[in-house]
Amino acid sequence: PDFWSCFIEFLEWCTSLIGHIKFDGEVTCDGAQAPIYLGANLLLIGIVVWLFDSNVYVFMKVSIDDYKDPSRAKWKVMLAQGFFTMGEKGFKSFVQLCMGSMVWAQFLPYWSKTDHACDSAGMGMDTVLAVLTSIAFYICLWPIFHLLLNTFIFGQAPSWLTTEGKKLRTGQVIRDSWGENYKTSKHDDLYEHDPKFWQRPTQVYKYFVTDLGNGNMVIGFWYYMQTMAWKVGLLLKLTVGWWDMNLLGNMEVAQRAAQFDIDEFDDDSKHQAIMEAVGESHSLLWQFVPCMVIIAKMGEAMNSSLVFVAKEQVVPEHALRQKTEKKLKVSWRKRILTRRRKRKDNSKHEWEDANPMVRNSSLNDHMGAREEFVDDEGIEVDFYDCVFNQASLGLHVVEDPDRGTIQVAGVSPTGENSTLIEIGDEVEALDGLSLAEDLNITTYEDFVAYLGANPTRPIMVTFKRPIITMAAHNVDD
């Protein structure tokens, strides 16, 4: 169960008590307002947590500069960019509005506002509600701190608790499998971690008490407190713009930079933009603390011009593979939808061109030796040759371990043959030599090593493209 379930039950109980209080005339019961304010605070916290877990601000801040769709009118592109720019500013304003609307001071040290008339009419229930809500407020303080800190600061635990093979004071040896619940279960998620891990007390208990503490609650709680203190240290570094390797890794800068880098062929890796966006937005955590708005504003200013940045991290291979798989899925979906749209617009409902990749006759003329075959899997394919004269092919390729092939995952818009090559095409041969049979190239590393060892240009690359065939239908049918 989540933390919110117990909060909802408490609010329902308070509401039922308020319903039994009846007064003659128009009287405002100050004590009865306490559970309403507490419930509103919890609701606003839930909204803020949901917004930050969605990653929408970082996306709008980082990716919109790369949105340059040549197939759309210029005014549409500018309209989209303007919309996201206003959305980015509106996000921060809305979050700050939510934080500013919370009521904390009246609960410190306790809710003291009560009404004598309400107590007299309701057998002291106004004071009872104020006292009970004050107790509930202090009970909720640590869950609120836990939830907010782990939402704004990522990371499973400090390195001395996550290094596989290290021996703990309990005599146990740390296993990587202990943190499997922390990692996201979604294959194509934006995060490396599962945001719901810290929202589920059962998983937190299992990790710190059952696994790290070997069933000892005292030791498990001690490891948990070490983790919270470690995260407070990361928050302080993030606030002042001190991005060392520890902070970069735990905030998943490299992974998110790869996901939000729409234009992969420009010189901007988006690392700087991700750090600035995350630093500016996550520094807002200080606004939850009374009288700490100035610290939040300082964090925004410090992260607009970073104090220290460690060496740029390498994007993990699995993150690149996830992005490539998404691009391939989108590419194939667009191809099928394009074919269906063309078929619908054809008045005769005939499909004379069975190859969705062949756009016009001029393309055929430039595709070199073009031949159609049926491969070993029974799929009709199309082979075509492209000659490259420049040292860089302008291609981003990945390996398909299941098929043992090299696939095109990205094409530079300014590269040679960029109008001919499509995402999802397979590299079949180099200078007439088959990759798998003649050159024994089955992995991405082999492909890059071969091109590096053979820099001579021009080079002829043979590509293979599956053909999507759609049956023709007669109008009368």
C-alpha positions, 0 to 999 in steps of 0.5 A: 500500500502507498502512504496515501491510503492511511491519509485517506482513511484518516481524512474520512474519519475526520469528515465523519466527526465534522458531520456530527457537529451541528450549530445554530447560526453561522459559526466558523469552527477554527479547530474543524478547519485543521484536518481540511488544511492538512488534507489540502497540504497532502493533496498539493504534495501529491500533485507536485510529486506526480509532476516531477515523476512525469519528467515533463519540465525537463523535457520541455526545457531541454528538447524543444530547441531541437524541434525543427521539423522540415516537413511542417510549415515554419509557423507551426514549428514556431507555434510548437516551440512557443507553446512548450516555452510557455509550458516550461515557465507555467510549470515552475509557476504552478509548482511554486503556487502549490508550495506557497498555498500550503499551510505549515506555520499554523501547525507549529507547535500545534493547531491552537485555533479553536472556537469556544462556541463550537466546543460548547455546541459540539461537546468539545469536538472543535478542540479534539479535532485540533489536537488530533490533527496536530498529532497527525501532522507530526506523524505525517512529517517523516513520511512527507520528508521521505517522499519529497526527498526521494522524489527530488533526489534520485539514488538507491543508496550510497556506494558503501551499501550498493557495491556488489561483493562488499561485506557489511557489518552483519557479515553479509556480502552485498548482492546486486539482486537486492536492488532489483525492485529499485530498478524500473520494470518498464523497458522503455522508461525515461528513468533508470529507477522506479519512482514508486520504490520509495512510495512503497513501504514494503519494498523499502523495508525489504531492502533495508531491513530484510536484505541489508540488515539481515532481518535486524530492524535496528541495523536496517533503520541505521542504513536507512538513516545513512541513505537519507543523510547521504541524499541530503548531502546530494541536495546541498551539492545540487543546490549550489551547482556542484555536479560531481560524478556521484551527483551526475550518476544518481540524477541519471544525467547521461541517460536522460540526455540521450533520451531527450536529445532529438537531434543526435547529429548536432554538437550538443549532447544535452548534458549541460541542459539536463543539469541546468534543468534538473538543478533549477527545478529540483532546488524548489524542494527548499520551498516546502520548508518555511522561510527557505524560499531564498535557498530555492531561489539561490539554487535556481541562480547557481544552476543557471551558471554551474559552479563545477561539472565533472567529466561528462558521463558515457551513456549506458549501452542499454539506454541507447538500445532502448532509445533505438528500439523506440525509434524503430517502432515509431519508424515502422508504424509511420511506414504502415500508416503512410501506406494505408493513407496512400491506399485510401487516397487511391480512387481505384483502390489498387496497389501497384507499388508494393514497396513502401520505401520507393517514393518515386522513379527518381529515387529508383535511379539513385538507388544503384543496383536494386534487386528484390528477393525473399530471404530465409524467413520468407520476407520479401526484401529489397537490396540497394547500394550507396556509395560514400565518399566522405570519411564519416558515413553519417549513420548511427547503427546498432546491432540486433543480437537476436538476428545477428545484423547491423541496423540503421538507427539514425541518419544524419540529415546532412550526410551522404545518401541521407534521402535514400537510407531509412531507419530500420534498414540493415547493412548487408555488405561493404564493397560487395563483401557480406558482413556476416559471411565474408567479413565476419562482422556481427556486432557493432564493435566489429563494424566500427573496428572494420571502418576504422581499419579501412578508411579508404574512400569511396566505399560501397555499402549494400543495404537490405530493406524489408518490403511491406506488401498490401493486397489490392482490392476491387471497388465492387468487392 
